[in-house]
């Protein structure tokens, strides 16, 4: 249903370098770099950083966040740890959660620009 998403960052170069490490456990890498934007994905850009140097932090508690699929619980933990190592803050430590339809394992972070990002994996059945 959704093809790609983007977030605004104040320092594109620093944010792109940080996201390279944060997204690596999820199997995402830098696939496009343009003046003013950097795209991450597996084979094509699914998650974009857009330079907005004049913007402040994203407003807190908007209820919006972006959830990125992780291959397993270890990847969720690695995503969270990498984010904290890059100066992001935890918005929910790695652990089991109950969604509307099923349980899942996830972790939430606020990046250095205030964007709320989640890594999530769903238990395999059978």
Phi, psi and omega in degrees: 000312180260131181272316180200163178225161178218153176230153178271138176228149182278324181237096186299315183299311180294319181293320179296318178297318179295314181293333174303317180282323182292319185273345181305317179298340180269000180082016180257142180223166177291123180241344178215137173226122179231166173294118177095352179201152176224133180247137178244148177181190176269312178231338176217161185288117179249337182230116185250144167253128179242127181293124174220069188299336182274346182283151173272196177296151173298142180301139180286150171058040176283343185091353181268141170204164179245126179255127180248135184285132176253150181288334182195178182296323179300322179293322177298313179297319180293320175303310183297313180297317179297319180297315179297323177293340179262011177090008175280167177244151180285136173243010180160108182299157178302136178172173179289146179219161177248115176272182180296318186258334185197164173284157178206174178239125184208172175211147181238144174224157164254125177285182184291352177253005178089003178285132180267120183235138179240144167249135187219142172223150181250141181296143177276138180259143173090000000 
